[in-house]
């Protein structure tokens, strides 16, 4: 593996954990949502990301491609959150994290595909 692949993989994992932490902060800690917070909503939001964990432990190019596809849905929701009342800053942070995670996964998949050749 090249050095840039390893560096991007580390950035990928930091962003992945950061996105899950942001969801946890939004649903469990943020004072505006404490009254209406349900662990079920957090589970629904995080479960699709956690479903990729077994595949991401030994990633292939196709794994990163599917992960990028799933991230598009998260980006769409993040942009909608930007325009929701009281969710502006969370939506901005979520959009940036998802966007960076998408680019990292896309590049990792591309480099992984070139590595096979």
ZIUR-V640977 format. One line per field, one symbol per residue. ss: DSSP state (H for helix, E for strand, - for the rest). A space follows every 10 residues. Layout:
ss=???
This chain:
ss=--HHHHHHHH HHHHHHHHHH HHHHHHHHH- HHH-----HH HHHHHHHHHH --HHHHH--- HHHHHHHHHH HHHHHHHHHH HH-----HHH HHHHHHHHHH HHHHHHHHHH HHHHHH-
